[in-house]
Amino acid sequence: MFLVEFIGDVEKLSPIDEEIADVQFLEKHKVANKLTHNDTRSFFIKNLS
């Protein structure tokens, strides 16, 4: 999992290899609900939200 801030046009993104299978763009307040591991969710809420 990577957390990055993307500034640009999502429509211009295209994969160059198969290293990353899925990308989701979420509003910051929706990230914690997508995290499946309690320790990751707790870390995000404490440090990044």
N, C-alpha and C positions, 0 to 999 in steps of 0.2 A: 504494500500500500504506500502510496506517495500522496502527500498533501501539498499542492502547489496553487499559487494564484495565477490564473491564466488571463492575460490581457491580450485580446486579439479577436479575430474572426474564427469562430468554431468551424464554420463551413469550409475554411481553407485548410483544415487539418487533414492529413492523409497518412496512413501507416507506411513505414518504409521496411518493416520486417514484422515478425510474429512474436516478438518479445513481450509485448503488452497486448493481452487478449481483450481487455475491456476498459473503457474509460467512461467515467460518469462525471458530469459537471453539476455540482449542487450548490445551492445557496448555503452560506456558512451555517445558518441556524438549522439546516436539515441534515447536517453531517452526522451528528451523534445518533440519530435514529437509524442510520444506515449501517453503523458499526455493529459487528456481531459478537465481538469479544469484550467482556466487561472491563478488563484492564485497559484496553485501547480506548473504549468509550470514556472511562474515568479520566485517563490522561488527556484526551481531547477536551473534555469539559473543564478540567482544572487549568490547563495551560493554553488552550487555543480558542476557546469560545468567548 
